[in-house]
Amino acid sequence: PQFIDLGLFSVRTFTALIAAATLVGLALLVAAARRRGEPPLRWLDAGLGGLAGGVIGARLLHVLLNLAYFKDHAAEALSLRAGGLSAHGALYGALLGVWLAARWRRVPFRAVADVLALLWPLGMIAVWAGCLAASCGYGAEVRTLADFPAWAVGETADIYGTLAPRYNTQQFGLWLGAGLLILAGLLTLAGWLRGYRLWLILALSAAGLFVLGFFRGDGAPGRLPNLTWDQALDLSVIVLSVVG
């Protein structure tokens, strides 16, 4: 459903899932701090810094990618209620916010990053599940469902409510997020790649989303030939991950 009924009021499913993932993420940071015997509030502040940076970065990049619209609607640029957030902007803003807050609160960034390695795929699951409800991230149209296996395509709607046979991109995104969450969980349990898990997870997620971009029907063309802006930004995340 597009909305979740809470009795006195209802909330968009997309918003509720993102909020739930955020609360779980903050709880994991506090738990990690306690396991290390460090003040939990410092780690919580690092998480809140990432949350603030993520919101700012998500809106800022969305505005930059849609300058043609916001030149004529400047008053909407700072209004989150007007809609429009960039996942890549959220990632870059969150990383910067966590890094700054961690330095301020004297929290080891690499240790926090290991927790973020779990949070990123959890956020992916929340976003793609939310897109199932909100019809965002929909797949490109195909000629007929009979040409593809049942798991690959379905009769789904775009953001305008138009039903058509399309690739199941939302499910693909969910499967990708679930696989990365399992991988991050196994690395955490085994204690492998401490300090590097986040960069591995980000690189794999960006590579997967880059491929997924060829099957989406909602991407705006980017500056690179035959690529959308999302795919171009996926490449930038891969570069960032290698540097990290």
N, C-alpha and C positions, 0 to 999 in steps of 0.2 A: 504493500500500500504506500501511497505517496505521503500519508500522514499517520502518525501514531496518536491514538486518542488516550489522553491521560485523565479523563474525567472532567476536570474543570477547564481544561484547555487541550489543544492538540499541537503537535510539533511535527515539522517535516521529518520524514524518515532519514533523509540525507543528513540533516543537522543533528539528529539524535545519535546517529551512528558515529559521526565525527566527534561529538561531545563525549560519548562513551569511550572511544579509543583514546581520547586525550586524558580522561580521568584514569584509565588503566595505565597509561604511560607515566603519569605523575606518581601513581602508586608504586610502579616498578622502580622508579628512581629512588623513592623513599626506602623501599625494601633493600635495594642495592647498597644504599648508604649505611643502613643498619648492619648488613652483613660485613661491611668493611670496618665497622666501628667508628664511622664518621658522623658528624652532625647532619641529620636528615634534612633540616631546613635549608642548609646550603645547597644540597642537591636539588631540593624542591625549587629553590630560586633559579638554579640553572635551567630546570625544566620550564619554569614560567618565563624566563628570558627567551627560551626557544619558542614558546607559544606566542609571545608578543612579536618576536622577529618573524615568525611564520605568517602571522596574519598580515603584518605590514608588507612583507615580501610578496605574498600571494596577491594582494590588491595592487601593489606597485607594478609588478610585471604584467598583470592583466591590463592595467591602464596603458602601459607602454606598448603593448601589442595591439591595442585598439585606439591609438592616438587619433585616428581619423574621426572616430565617434566622439571621443572626449574633448576634442577641440571645440565642438559645438555644444557639449553638455558638461562643461567644466565643473558645475556644481555637483554632479554625480560622482566625480572621481574619488572623493573621500567617503562616499556613502556605501557601507557594506550592504545595506538593505537593497541597494540597486542591483545587487547580484554581480557575480564575476570574480572568481579567484583562480589564480594559476597554481597548479600543484608544484611546478618547478620553482616558482617564486617562493612558495611556502617552504620548500626544501632549503633553498639558498638562505632565505631569511632566518629559518629555524637554526641552521648550522651556525650562522653568524651570531644569532642571539644566544645560543648555548655557549659558544666559545667565549663571548664577552662576559656573560654572567658567571661562567666557570672561573675565568681569570679574576673577576671581582670578588667572588666568594671563595677563592682558593680551593677549587675542586679540580681534581685531575681530569682533564678533558677526555683523555683516552679511555678512562674507566667509564665516564658518562657515555662516550660513543658506543661502547659495547652494549649498553642498555638501549641506545637508539637503534642498534642493529635489530633488536626485537620490535621496536616501535614502528619502524618504517614499513615493514610488511603488514603489521597490524593495521596501520593507517591505510595501506593499499586495499586491504580487505574491506575496511569501512567505506572507503570512497567508491569502490566498484559495486559493493552491495547497495550503497546509496544511489548509484547511477542506475541500478536495476529499477529502483522505485521512481527516480526522477527522469528516466529516459535520456540521461546524458551519456556520453561515451559510446553512443550507439554505433552499430556496424554499418559498413557499406552495403548497399542493396545488391542482391544477386538475382539472376534471371528467374530461377525456380528452386524451391527447396529440394526437389528430386535430384538435383545435380550434386548434392553434397550429403555426407553422413549426418544423422540427426543431431549429433552433439555439436556440430560446427555451425549450424544455421537455425534460424527460427523466425516466426512471424512476430516481429517486434516493432515498436513505435519509435519515431524520432522525437525531438523536443517539441515539435509542432503537433504531435499526436497522430502522424501519418503512419498507418500500419503497412509493412512491406516485408518481404523475405530478406533477411539480413544476416550477416555474420554475427555470431554470439560473442561479441567483443567484451561485454560486461562479464560473462562467465569466464572468458579467457583471462581477464584481469584478476578475477577472484582466484582462479587456479594458480596463477603466477604468484599472487600474494601469499596464498596458503603454502605453496612449495617453499618460498623464501622464508616464511615463518618457521616451518619445520627445520629448514637448514640452519637458521639462526639459533633455534632452540637446541639443536644437536651440538653445534659449536660451543654454545654456552655451557651445556651439561658436561661436555668433554674438556672444557677449558682450553680449547684450541684458538689460535690466532687472536690472542688478547691484544686489544688496541687496533686491530685491523679488520675486525668483523664488519663494522659499518661500511667500510669502503668496498669490501667484497659484495655485500648485500646490495649496496647502491649500484655498483657496476652491473651486477646480474639483473637487477630490476630495470635499469635503464636500457640494457640490451634487449630484454624481453619486451618492454614497452615500445622500443624502436621498431621491432618486428611487428608488434601488434598494430602499430600506426598504419601499416599498409592495408589493414582490414577495417579501419574505422571510417565512418562516413561523416564525421563532424569536424575534421581538421581543416584549419585555414592554411593555405599555401605559405610556405616560408621562403627564405631567400635562396636556399639550396635547391637545385633542380629535383623535381619529383618528391620533395620532402615537405612535410608540414612543419609548422613552428614547433609543435610538441616533439617531433622527431629530431629537429635540429638541437633543441634543448636537451633531449636524451643523450645526444652525442657529447654535449658539454658536461653532463653528469658523469659520463664514462671517463672523460679526461680528468675531471676533478677527483674521481675515485682512484685513478692510477697515481695521480700526484699525492693523494692522501695516503 
